[in-house]
Amino acid sequence: MYAKDRVNNMKNTKSIVALFFCAAVIATTVSGCGGVTGLLGHLVSMDSGSVFNPKTVTVGPGDTVTWTNADAIVHSVVADVSGGPDSTTDFPNGLATGDIYEWTVPNAPSGTKYYYHCGYQGTAGNGTTFGTGMVGVIVVQ
């Protein structure tokens, strides 16, 4: 009976270690800069006050960025110059509360920046700087 209890205790210890490892990975991922990343991808929230949260997201080529409208008003994601994200194709009337838009980052060199804005509460920059109002940038590393 002693050997069986010892095996069960070892299994429980391994389960607890695995659980703490998973929690540490999730906590590190969520608290890092550049938005919520990891298994969830890169998440950007459209929040009240007409802001993208986070404003800057750091990604790798081929990563997916997901925007969710958490605000009570309609928003969009529009690239300041061609080649960036554009939610207007999928959501011509904007993203309503709870709507989700995803964009896959193209194979771009490190340092590439995709500036974007909300077509309702922001204005475009020139492709190398922020516009005004509700704006954001995706930085490829």
LOTOR-524166 format. One record per atom (N, C-alpha, C): atom name; z, y, x. Coordinates in Angstrom, 2 decimals. Last residue first. Layout:
<recs>
{CA {Z Y X}} ...
</recs>
This chain:
<recs>
{N {-35.60 42.21 8.65}} {CA {-35.04 42.03 10.00}} {C {-35.65 40.84 10.68}} {N {-36.66 44.71 6.44}} {CA {-36.93 43.37 6.98}} {C {-36.33 43.29 8.39}} {N {-35.08 46.41 3.91}} {CA {-35.34 46.42 5.34}} {C {-35.52 44.98 5.83}} {N {-35.62 48.25 1.07}} {CA {-35.51 46.87 1.56}} {C {-35.94 46.90 3.02}} {N {-34.00 50.89 -0.65}} {CA {-34.90 50.44 0.43}} {C {-34.57 48.99 0.78}} {N {-33.95 53.18 -3.48}} {CA {-33.44 52.11 -2.64}} {C {-34.43 51.76 -1.56}} {N {-32.92 55.56 -6.04}} {CA {-33.80 55.08 -4.98}} {C {-33.13 53.96 -4.18}} {N {-32.65 57.86 -8.36}} {CA {-32.35 56.42 -8.24}} {C {-33.36 55.80 -7.29}} {N {-33.08 60.91 -6.66}} {CA {-32.54 60.20 -7.81}} {C {-32.23 58.74 -7.49}} {N {-36.00 61.09 -4.52}} {CA {-34.77 61.63 -5.12}} {C {-34.34 60.76 -6.29}} {N {-36.97 59.01 -1.78}} {CA {-37.29 60.05 -2.74}} {C {-35.98 60.59 -3.29}} {N {-36.40 58.30 1.69}} {CA {-36.04 58.19 0.28}} {C {-36.63 59.33 -0.53}} {N {-39.21 57.73 3.90}} {CA {-37.92 58.33 3.56}} {C {-37.66 58.13 2.07}} {N {-41.60 56.54 4.06}} {CA {-40.78 56.46 5.27}} {C {-39.40 57.10 5.06}} {N {-42.77 56.94 1.65}} {CA {-42.94 55.62 2.26}} {C {-42.15 55.44 3.54}} {N {-42.05 59.34 0.60}} {CA {-43.37 59.25 1.22}} {C {-43.65 57.91 1.88}} {N {-40.45 58.60 -2.53}} {CA {-40.50 59.27 -1.24}} {C {-41.90 59.09 -0.68}} {N {-40.56 59.03 -6.09}} {CA {-40.97 58.36 -4.86}} {C {-40.79 59.25 -3.64}} {N {-37.67 59.52 -8.14}} {CA {-39.01 59.91 -7.70}} {C {-39.30 59.27 -6.35}} {N {-35.84 58.28 -11.02}} {CA {-36.04 58.57 -9.61}} {C {-37.46 59.04 -9.34}} {N {-35.59 57.24 -13.57}} {CA {-34.52 58.11 -13.06}} {C {-34.66 58.42 -11.58}} {N {-38.01 55.83 -14.04}} {CA {-37.40 56.65 -15.10}} {C {-36.40 57.66 -14.55}} {N {-38.71 54.28 -11.90}} {CA {-39.75 55.14 -12.48}} {C {-39.22 56.07 -13.56}} {N {-36.65 54.10 -9.16}} {CA {-36.74 53.83 -10.59}} {C {-37.76 54.80 -11.16}} {N {-38.12 53.19 -5.98}} {CA {-37.38 54.08 -6.86}} {C {-37.47 53.56 -8.29}} {N {-38.30 52.16 -2.50}} {CA {-38.64 52.07 -3.91}} {C {-37.76 53.01 -4.72}} {N {-39.52 51.22 0.70}} {CA {-38.78 52.18 -0.12}} {C {-39.25 52.05 -1.57}} {N {-39.38 48.84 2.88}} {CA {-40.02 49.03 1.58}} {C {-39.15 49.96 0.75}} {N {-39.91 48.62 6.34}} {CA {-39.07 49.13 5.25}} {C {-39.92 49.32 3.99}} {N {-39.81 46.57 9.20}} {CA {-40.58 47.07 8.06}} {C {-39.61 47.49 6.96}} {N {-38.19 45.35 11.03}} {CA {-38.19 46.81 11.01}} {C {-39.00 47.41 9.87}} {N {-40.26 42.59 11.73}} {CA {-38.92 43.17 11.72}} {C {-39.02 44.69 11.82}} {N {-43.30 42.27 9.77}} {CA {-42.53 42.33 11.02}} {C {-41.16 42.96 10.83}} {N {-43.58 40.15 6.86}} {CA {-43.72 41.45 7.51}} {C {-42.89 41.47 8.79}} {N {-44.53 38.38 4.45}} {CA {-44.33 38.09 5.86}} {C {-44.62 39.37 6.64}} {N {-42.89 39.92 1.56}} {CA {-44.02 39.35 2.31}} {C {-43.66 39.09 3.77}} {N {-40.31 38.94 -0.58}} {CA {-40.67 39.79 0.56}} {C {-41.83 39.14 1.31}} {N {-40.62 38.64 -4.00}} {CA {-40.57 37.91 -2.73}} {C {-41.10 38.80 -1.62}} {N {-38.64 39.76 -6.65}} {CA {-39.76 40.06 -5.76}} {C {-39.56 39.29 -4.46}} {N {-37.61 39.77 -10.06}} {CA {-37.56 39.20 -8.72}} {C {-38.82 39.56 -7.95}} {N {-35.57 41.15 -12.57}} {CA {-36.86 41.20 -11.90}} {C {-36.68 40.65 -10.49}} {N {-33.95 40.82 -15.68}} {CA {-33.95 40.48 -14.25}} {C {-35.38 40.52 -13.74}} {N {-31.99 42.45 -18.23}} {CA {-33.26 41.95 -17.69}} {C {-33.17 41.78 -16.19}} {N {-29.63 43.71 -18.96}} {CA {-29.61 42.27 -18.75}} {C {-30.90 41.69 -18.21}} {N {-31.24 46.31 -20.63}} {CA {-29.95 45.77 -20.21}} {C {-30.02 44.25 -20.11}} {N {-34.73 46.31 -19.68}} {CA {-33.63 46.62 -20.58}} {C {-32.34 46.00 -20.02}} {N {-37.02 47.58 -17.54}} {CA {-36.05 46.50 -17.67}} {C {-34.92 46.97 -18.57}} {N {-40.16 48.86 -18.91}} {CA {-38.92 48.93 -18.16}} {C {-38.03 47.71 -18.39}} {N {-42.50 48.26 -20.12}} {CA {-41.62 49.20 -20.82}} {C {-40.26 49.32 -20.14}} {N {-43.63 46.33 -18.47}} {CA {-44.31 47.62 -18.62}} {C {-43.48 48.68 -19.34}} {N {-42.66 44.11 -16.58}} {CA {-41.87 44.86 -17.55}} {C {-42.49 46.24 -17.76}} {N {-44.54 43.11 -14.81}} {CA {-43.81 42.17 -15.66}} {C {-43.06 42.86 -16.80}} {N {-45.44 45.57 -13.75}} {CA {-46.40 44.53 -14.17}} {C {-45.74 43.57 -15.15}} {N {-43.20 46.97 -12.98}} {CA {-43.95 47.45 -14.15}} {C {-45.01 46.46 -14.61}} {N {-41.86 46.32 -10.69}} {CA {-41.48 45.60 -11.91}} {C {-42.35 45.95 -13.10}} {N {-42.71 45.96 -7.56}} {CA {-43.20 46.72 -8.72}} {C {-42.91 45.92 -9.99}} {N {-42.12 46.23 -4.00}} {CA {-41.81 45.69 -5.32}} {C {-42.32 46.58 -6.45}} {N {-45.01 47.14 -1.94}} {CA {-43.60 46.87 -2.19}} {C {-43.38 46.32 -3.59}} {N {-47.67 47.78 -1.86}} {CA {-47.20 46.65 -1.07}} {C {-45.75 46.29 -1.28}} {N {-47.92 51.38 -1.88}} {CA {-48.37 50.04 -2.27}} {C {-47.83 48.97 -1.33}} {N {-44.85 53.30 -1.97}} {CA {-46.24 53.12 -1.55}} {C {-46.63 51.68 -1.86}} {N {-42.56 52.98 -3.48}} {CA {-43.00 54.34 -3.17}} {C {-44.45 54.35 -2.68}} {N {-42.44 50.61 -6.12}} {CA {-42.62 50.89 -4.70}} {C {-43.09 52.33 -4.51}} {N {-40.09 50.49 -8.66}} {CA {-41.44 50.90 -8.33}} {C {-41.52 51.24 -6.84}} {N {-38.32 49.14 -11.14}} {CA {-38.38 49.08 -9.68}} {C {-39.83 49.36 -9.32}} {N {-36.52 50.69 -13.87}} {CA {-37.64 49.95 -13.29}} {C {-37.49 49.94 -11.78}} {N {-34.45 50.80 -16.86}} {CA {-34.76 51.12 -15.47}} {C {-36.01 50.35 -15.05}} {N {-32.77 51.91 -19.81}} {CA {-33.91 51.23 -19.20}} {C {-34.12 51.74 -17.77}} {N {-29.15 51.79 -20.09}} {CA {-30.46 52.42 -20.27}} {C {-31.53 51.65 -19.49}} {N {-26.83 50.56 -19.47}} {CA {-27.16 50.62 -20.90}} {C {-28.53 51.26 -21.15}} {N {-27.04 48.36 -16.60}} {CA {-26.82 49.65 -17.24}} {C {-27.23 49.57 -18.71}} {N {-27.80 46.28 -15.12}} {CA {-26.43 46.21 -15.65}} {C {-26.07 47.50 -16.39}} {N {-30.60 44.65 -14.42}} {CA {-30.19 45.89 -15.07}} {C {-28.83 45.69 -15.73}} {N {-31.06 43.24 -11.28}} {CA {-30.56 43.02 -12.64}} {C {-30.13 44.36 -13.21}} {N {-33.32 42.03 -8.86}} {CA {-32.70 43.20 -9.49}} {C {-32.27 42.82 -10.90}} {N {-33.56 40.11 -6.04}} {CA {-33.43 40.05 -7.49}} {C {-32.68 41.28 -7.97}} {N {-35.67 39.08 -3.48}} {CA {-34.74 40.11 -3.92}} {C {-34.75 40.09 -5.44}} {N {-36.18 36.37 -1.33}} {CA {-36.34 36.91 -2.67}} {C {-35.25 37.94 -2.95}} {N {-37.87 36.05 1.85}} {CA {-36.67 36.09 1.00}} {C {-37.01 36.66 -0.36}} {N {-40.14 36.38 3.38}} {CA {-40.09 35.25 2.46}} {C {-38.86 35.20 1.59}} {N {-38.40 37.84 6.10}} {CA {-39.68 37.56 5.45}} {C {-39.57 36.31 4.57}} {N {-35.04 38.84 5.19}} {CA {-35.98 38.21 6.10}} {C {-37.30 38.01 5.37}} {N {-33.23 41.93 4.60}} {CA {-33.81 40.64 4.23}} {C {-34.61 40.06 5.39}} {N {-30.92 44.24 3.39}} {CA {-31.54 43.69 4.59}} {C {-31.95 42.25 4.31}} {N {-30.93 46.95 1.26}} {CA {-30.83 45.50 1.32}} {C {-31.58 45.03 2.56}} {N {-29.35 49.83 0.07}} {CA {-30.10 49.22 1.18}} {C {-29.84 47.73 1.20}} {N {-27.85 50.18 -2.20}} {CA {-29.03 51.02 -2.02}} {C {-29.95 50.44 -0.94}} {N {-26.63 47.27 -3.97}} {CA {-26.59 48.29 -2.94}} {C {-27.91 49.04 -2.84}} {N {-27.46 49.25 -6.56}} {CA {-26.28 48.84 -5.82}} {C {-26.48 47.42 -5.29}} {N {-29.06 52.12 -7.62}} {CA {-29.27 50.75 -7.19}} {C {-28.09 50.40 -6.31}} {N {-28.00 54.23 -10.33}} {CA {-28.01 53.88 -8.91}} {C {-28.39 52.41 -8.73}} {N {-27.20 55.65 -12.81}} {CA {-28.57 55.53 -12.30}} {C {-28.60 55.35 -10.79}} {N {-24.87 55.47 -13.96}} {CA {-24.97 56.55 -13.00}} {C {-26.34 56.55 -12.34}} {N {-24.68 51.92 -13.96}} {CA {-24.54 53.21 -14.64}} {C {-24.43 54.31 -13.60}} {N {-27.01 50.06 -11.81}} {CA {-25.71 50.39 -12.40}} {C {-25.72 51.72 -13.13}} {N {-28.68 47.38 -11.06}} {CA {-29.00 48.72 -11.55}} {C {-27.80 49.16 -12.37}} {N {-28.04 45.42 -8.22}} {CA {-27.68 45.78 -9.58}} {C {-28.14 47.20 -9.88}} {N {-29.51 42.94 -6.34}} {CA {-29.35 44.38 -6.49}} {C {-29.07 44.65 -7.95}} {N {-29.19 40.18 -4.18}} {CA {-29.01 40.73 -5.51}} {C {-28.79 42.23 -5.46}} {N {-30.86 37.78 -2.55}} {CA {-30.40 39.15 -2.36}} {C {-30.37 39.81 -3.73}} {N {-29.65 34.41 -2.99}} {CA {-30.70 35.36 -2.60}} {C {-30.08 36.73 -2.36}} {N {-27.63 32.63 -3.41}} {CA {-28.03 33.45 -4.54}} {C {-29.22 34.35 -4.21}} {N {-27.03 31.53 -1.01}} {CA {-27.68 30.67 -1.99}} {C {-28.20 31.48 -3.17}} {N {-27.27 34.69 0.49}} {CA {-26.95 33.28 0.63}} {C {-27.71 32.47 -0.40}} {N {-25.87 37.81 -0.74}} {CA {-26.91 36.96 -0.17}} {C {-26.48 35.51 -0.16}} {N {-25.55 40.94 -2.09}} {CA {-25.05 39.58 -2.19}} {C {-26.16 38.67 -1.73}} {N {-26.20 43.60 0.29}} {CA {-26.22 42.96 -1.01}} {C {-25.64 41.57 -0.96}} {N {-25.83 44.54 2.87}} {CA {-27.16 44.21 2.42}} {C {-27.20 43.48 1.10}} {N {-22.95 43.03 4.40}} {CA {-23.80 44.17 4.08}} {C {-25.14 43.69 3.56}} {N {-20.68 40.62 2.85}} {CA {-21.55 41.15 3.90}} {C {-22.36 42.33 3.44}} {N {-19.30 39.45 0.80}} {CA {-18.73 40.67 1.38}} {C {-19.63 41.30 2.43}} {N {-20.78 37.20 0.17}} {CA {-20.63 38.25 -0.82}} {C {-20.15 39.55 -0.20}} {N {-20.55 35.67 2.55}} {CA {-21.85 36.09 2.04}} {C {-21.72 37.26 1.10}} {N {-17.83 35.22 2.73}} {CA {-18.52 35.92 3.81}} {C {-19.84 36.47 3.32}} {N {-17.41 33.79 0.35}} {CA {-16.72 35.06 0.57}} {C {-17.41 35.88 1.65}} {N {-19.01 31.51 0.81}} {CA {-19.28 32.40 -0.32}} {C {-18.64 33.76 -0.09}} {N {-17.72 30.43 3.06}} {CA {-19.14 30.79 3.12}} {C {-19.48 31.77 2.01}} {N {-15.16 29.98 2.01}} {CA {-15.33 30.91 3.12}} {C {-16.78 31.36 3.24}} {N {-15.71 28.06 0.06}} {CA {-15.15 29.35 -0.35}} {C {-15.34 30.38 0.76}} {N {-16.57 25.95 1.71}} {CA {-17.48 26.55 0.73}} {C {-16.99 27.93 0.29}} {N {-14.14 25.50 3.11}} {CA {-15.35 25.86 3.83}} {C {-16.34 26.55 2.88}} {N {-12.43 24.74 1.04}} {CA {-12.16 25.98 1.77}} {C {-13.38 26.45 2.55}} {N {-13.74 22.32 0.34}} {CA {-13.58 23.38 -0.64}} {C {-13.32 24.72 0.05}} {N {-13.44 20.84 2.71}} {CA {-14.78 21.17 2.21}} {C {-14.73 22.32 1.22}} {N {-10.64 20.63 2.74}} {CA {-11.32 21.31 3.83}} {C {-12.73 21.74 3.39}} {N {-10.28 19.10 0.40}} {CA {-9.70 20.43 0.50}} {C {-10.37 21.24 1.60}} {N {-11.61 16.75 1.12}} {CA {-12.05 17.52 -0.04}} {C {-11.53 18.95 0.01}} {N {-10.06 15.92 3.30}} {CA {-11.47 16.24 3.50}} {C {-12.00 17.08 2.34}} {N {-7.63 15.44 1.93}} {CA {-7.69 16.46 2.98}} {C {-9.12 16.88 3.24}} {N {-8.39 13.32 0.28}} {CA {-7.96 14.58 -0.31}} {C {-8.04 15.72 0.69}} {N {-8.91 11.41 2.26}} {CA {-9.98 11.84 1.36}} {C {-9.64 13.17 0.72}} {N {-6.34 11.14 3.34}} {CA {-7.43 11.62 4.20}} {C {-8.60 12.12 3.34}} {N {-4.99 10.11 1.12}} {CA {-4.59 11.41 1.65}} {C {-5.68 12.00 2.54}} {N {-6.32 7.63 0.90}} {CA {-6.43 8.61 -0.18}} {C {-6.04 10.01 0.30}} {N {-5.45 6.47 3.32}} {CA {-6.89 6.69 3.10}} {C {-7.08 7.73 2.00}} {N {-2.70 6.31 2.78}} {CA {-3.16 7.12 3.91}} {C {-4.66 7.44 3.76}} {N {-2.65 4.55 0.65}} {CA {-2.18 5.92 0.45}} {C {-2.69 6.84 1.56}} {N {-3.57 2.25 2.00}} {CA {-4.36 2.81 0.90}} {C {-3.96 4.26 0.64}} {N {-1.46 1.81 3.80}} {CA {-2.80 2.10 4.33}} {C {-3.67 2.74 3.25}} {N {0.67 1.22 2.01}} {CA {0.74 2.38 2.88}} {C {-0.65 2.79 3.39}} {N {0.00 -1.19 0.82}} {CA {0.00 0.00 0.00}} {C {0.00 1.26 0.86}} 
</recs>
